[in-house]
Amino acid sequence: MVINKDELIKSPLNYTGGKFKLLPQILPLFPDNINTFIDLFAGGLDVSLNVKANKIIANDIVSEVMELMEYLINNKYEDIIKEVTSIIREYNLSETNINGYAYYNTTSNKGVGNFNKKSYLKLRDKYNKGRRNPMFFYTMIIFSFNNMIRFNNEHNFNVAVNKRDFNNNLRMKLKKMLDKNIKNIRFFNRSFEDLKIDTLNSNDFVYADPPYLITTANYNENDGWNEELEYKLLDKLNYLNKKGIKFALSNVLEHKGKSNDILKEWSKTYNIHYLNHNYGNCNYQTKDKSKNSSVEVLITNY
């Protein structure tokens, strides 16, 4: 299968570990004629938005992200813009797409972080104190540093302010997704352990892109992903294999001198596809000129 990169839909969310840049390598390795596609760790939906399947189940343990993506997909672009603009004006945040940068006594290079900081912190505080609706969440992400999504141990959003605002790039990513008019995605907010898979059959396909055990990211800090969960996921994939259900697992075998020996041993039973990785967006990936700094793979049972 040849992938036209211009036709790929990028998630409007800058989600750590997103697979958009790897889609041209991953999608051709997926089975043909998928009935139900299960995205166990859907995140920002880079994969779910681009896979071809009759039905798509997008699941992630972060409920706020699933609620937001469901809201965005099921609403019109113009209505979303109106809602976000209303919140921006309620909190007196910048609108450089209308006013330009000089209006805020800054330049494009310096950005509008200083202008927005106080208002953004009020916005963030309001969200953390209970105004947790999808559009408020989305507006906060727009004005958060690098549009990142991160919660602390108390599940409070704790990202600092961004130097950019709701610019044309963010608007176009949103519009491109909504123009695709995707209506076959169902959203779930469950642990991968709790998602029911007993009704699946050989025409269905499960994709798993879990937190990587040997990398450092906000989603696997504070024991968020550990060896116990790694074993449980691999056991679940073994179960799928016994049931005759196809699966694919994204992961890294090695990363900056670390080796995932658990995964290496388990993967001997299956097929390993080596990928060229390039995560310019991911906050866990530091700049490293070594081409062998990470061994990114897609492991399949077919």
C-alpha positions in Angstrom: 0.0 0.0 0.0 1.3 3.4 -1.0 0.6 6.2 1.5 0.0 9.7 0.2 1.4 11.9 3.0 -0.7 14.9 1.9 -3.9 12.9 2.6 -2.9 12.0 6.1 -4.8 13.7 9.0 -2.7 15.0 11.9 -4.3 15.2 15.3 -5.1 18.8 16.4 -3.4 17.7 19.7 0.3 17.6 20.3 0.2 14.3 22.2 3.4 12.8 23.5 4.4 9.7 21.5 2.0 10.5 18.6 2.7 8.4 15.6 1.9 10.8 12.8 5.5 10.9 11.4 5.6 7.1 11.4 2.3 6.6 9.7 3.8 6.1 6.2 5.8 3.2 7.6 3.1 1.8 10.0 -0.1 1.9 7.9 1.2 -0.3 5.0 2.0 -3.0 7.6 -1.6 -3.1 8.8 -3.9 -5.9 7.5 -6.3 -5.2 4.6 -10.0 -5.2 5.0 -10.2 -4.5 8.7 -13.7 -4.8 10.2 -13.2 -3.4 13.7 -10.0 -1.5 14.5 -9.2 -1.3 18.2 -6.7 1.5 19.2 -5.9 0.4 22.8 -3.8 3.6 23.6 -5.4 6.0 21.2 -3.9 9.3 22.6 -4.4 12.1 20.1 -5.8 9.7 17.5 -3.1 10.0 14.9 -3.6 6.3 14.0 -7.3 6.1 14.4 -7.9 9.1 12.2 -6.0 7.5 9.3 -6.7 3.8 9.5 -9.1 2.2 7.0 -11.7 0.1 8.9 -15.5 -0.3 9.0 -15.6 0.5 12.7 -13.0 2.1 14.9 -12.8 1.9 18.7 -10.5 4.6 20.2 -9.6 3.9 23.8 -7.4 5.8 26.2 -7.2 6.0 30.0 -7.0 9.8 29.9 -10.7 10.6 29.9 -10.3 14.3 29.1 -8.5 13.6 25.8 -11.2 11.1 24.7 -14.0 13.5 25.6 -12.3 16.3 23.8 -11.6 14.3 20.6 -15.2 12.9 20.6 -16.5 16.5 21.0 -14.3 17.9 18.2 -15.2 15.1 15.7 -18.9 15.5 16.3 -19.1 19.3 16.0 -18.7 21.8 13.1 -15.5 23.7 12.6 -17.3 27.1 12.7 -19.0 26.2 16.0 -15.8 25.2 17.6 -14.0 28.4 16.5 -16.9 30.4 18.0 -16.6 28.6 21.3 -12.9 28.9 21.6 -13.0 32.6 20.6 -15.6 33.2 23.3 -13.3 31.7 26.0 -10.2 33.6 24.6 -12.1 36.9 24.9 -13.6 36.0 28.3 -10.0 35.6 29.6 -8.5 38.5 27.5 -6.0 36.2 25.8 -4.2 37.2 22.6 -5.6 36.9 19.0 -2.6 37.4 16.8 -4.5 36.1 13.8 -6.6 39.2 14.0 -4.4 41.8 15.7 -0.9 40.8 14.7 2.1 40.8 17.2 2.8 44.5 17.3 -0.6 45.1 19.0 0.7 43.1 22.0 4.1 45.0 22.0 6.0 41.9 20.8 7.3 40.1 17.7 6.6 36.7 16.2 10.0 35.6 17.4 9.4 36.6 21.0 5.8 35.5 21.0 2.9 36.4 23.3 3.8 34.3 26.3 4.4 37.4 28.5 1.1 39.0 27.5 -0.9 35.8 28.1 0.8 34.5 31.2 -1.5 36.0 33.9 -4.7 35.3 31.9 -3.5 31.8 31.1 -2.8 30.9 34.7 -6.4 32.1 35.6 -7.7 29.9 32.8 -5.7 26.9 34.0 -6.7 27.5 37.6 -10.4 27.7 36.6 -10.1 24.4 34.8 -8.4 22.7 37.7 -11.1 23.9 40.1 -13.8 22.3 38.1 -14.6 23.9 34.7 -13.6 20.7 33.0 -15.6 20.8 29.8 -14.0 19.9 26.4 -13.9 23.4 24.9 -12.3 24.9 28.0 -9.8 22.0 27.9 -9.0 22.6 24.2 -8.5 26.4 24.7 -6.2 25.7 27.6 -4.1 23.3 25.4 -3.9 25.9 22.7 -2.3 28.3 25.1 -0.1 25.7 26.9 3.6 25.4 26.2 4.1 23.5 22.9 0.3 22.7 23.1 1.3 19.9 25.5 -1.0 17.9 27.7 0.2 17.0 31.2 -1.4 16.4 34.6 0.4 16.2 38.0 -0.3 13.6 40.7 -3.4 15.4 41.8 -4.6 15.3 38.2 -4.3 19.0 37.8 -3.2 20.4 34.5 0.3 21.9 35.1 1.8 23.0 31.7 3.3 26.5 31.5 2.1 29.2 29.1 2.9 29.0 25.3 4.5 31.7 23.2 1.9 31.2 20.5 -1.9 31.4 20.5 -4.7 30.0 18.3 -2.8 30.6 15.1 -3.5 29.5 11.5 -1.5 26.4 11.8 -3.6 25.1 14.7 -6.8 26.1 12.9 -5.8 24.3 9.7 -5.0 21.1 11.6 -8.5 21.2 13.2 -10.2 22.0 9.9 -8.4 19.3 8.0 -9.5 16.7 10.6 -13.1 17.9 10.6 -13.3 18.1 6.8 -12.7 14.3 6.7 -16.1 14.0 8.4 -15.2 10.8 10.3 -18.3 9.2 11.9 -17.2 5.6 12.5 -15.2 6.1 15.7 -16.5 5.1 19.1 -14.7 6.4 22.1 -13.9 4.6 25.4 -12.1 5.6 28.5 -10.8 2.4 30.1 -7.5 0.7 31.1 -6.3 -1.6 28.4 -6.9 -4.4 30.9 -10.6 -3.6 31.1 -11.4 -3.2 27.4 -13.5 -6.2 26.3 -12.0 -8.0 23.4 -13.9 -11.4 23.6 -16.3 -10.5 20.8 -13.5 -9.8 18.3 -12.8 -12.2 15.4 -10.3 -12.8 12.6 -11.5 -9.8 10.6 -10.7 -7.4 13.5 -7.4 -5.8 14.4 -5.9 -4.5 17.6 -3.2 -1.8 17.7 -1.3 -1.1 20.8 1.0 1.9 21.3 1.6 1.9 25.1 4.0 4.1 27.1 7.5 2.8 26.4 9.1 1.1 29.4 12.6 2.4 28.8 11.9 6.0 27.8 11.3 9.0 30.0 8.0 10.9 29.4 5.2 12.4 31.5 3.0 9.4 30.8 5.3 6.9 32.4 6.6 9.0 35.3 5.8 8.2 38.9 5.4 4.5 38.0 2.7 5.3 35.5 4.0 2.4 33.3 6.1 -0.3 34.8 7.2 -3.9 34.3 4.0 -5.3 35.8 1.9 -3.4 33.2 4.3 -4.4 30.5 3.8 -8.1 31.2 0.0 -7.7 31.5 -0.1 -6.0 28.0 2.1 -8.7 26.5 -0.1 -11.4 28.0 -3.2 -9.7 26.5 -1.6 -9.7 23.1 -0.7 -13.4 23.5 -4.3 -14.0 24.3 -5.3 -12.3 21.1 -2.9 -14.4 19.1 -4.4 -17.6 20.5 -7.8 -16.3 19.5 -6.6 -15.8 15.9 -7.0 -12.0 16.1 -4.3 -9.9 14.4 -2.4 -7.3 16.4 0.4 -4.8 16.1 2.5 -3.3 18.9 4.5 -0.1 18.6 7.5 0.1 20.9 11.3 0.5 21.2 13.7 -2.4 21.9 16.5 -0.1 22.8 16.7 3.6 23.7 19.8 5.6 24.6 21.8 2.7 26.1 18.8 1.0 27.7 17.4 -2.3 26.5 13.9 -3.6 27.0 14.8 -7.3 27.6 11.3 -8.2 28.5 10.0 -7.1 25.1 13.0 -8.6 23.2 12.4 -12.0 24.7 8.6 -11.8 24.1 9.0 -10.6 20.5 10.9 -13.7 19.4 7.6 -15.4 18.9 6.4 -12.7 16.5 7.5 -10.6 13.5 9.6 -7.5 14.1 9.4 -4.6 11.6 12.2 -2.0 12.2 11.2 1.6 11.7 13.0 4.9 11.1 11.9 7.1 14.0 11.8 10.9 14.1 10.0 12.5 16.9 10.7 16.2 16.7 7.7 16.9 18.9 8.2 14.4 21.7 9.4 15.9 24.9 11.0 12.6 26.0 13.3 12.5 22.9 16.3 14.7 23.4 18.4 15.8 20.4 20.9 13.1 19.7 23.0 12.8 16.5 23.5 9.1 17.0 21.4 7.1 14.5 21.4 4.2 16.8 20.0 6.1 19.8 16.7 4.3 19.6 15.4 1.1 17.9 11.8 1.7 17.0 9.7 -1.3 16.0 6.3 -2.5 15.0 5.7 -6.1 16.2 3.0 -8.1 14.6 1.5 -11.6 14.8 0.9 -11.9 11.1 
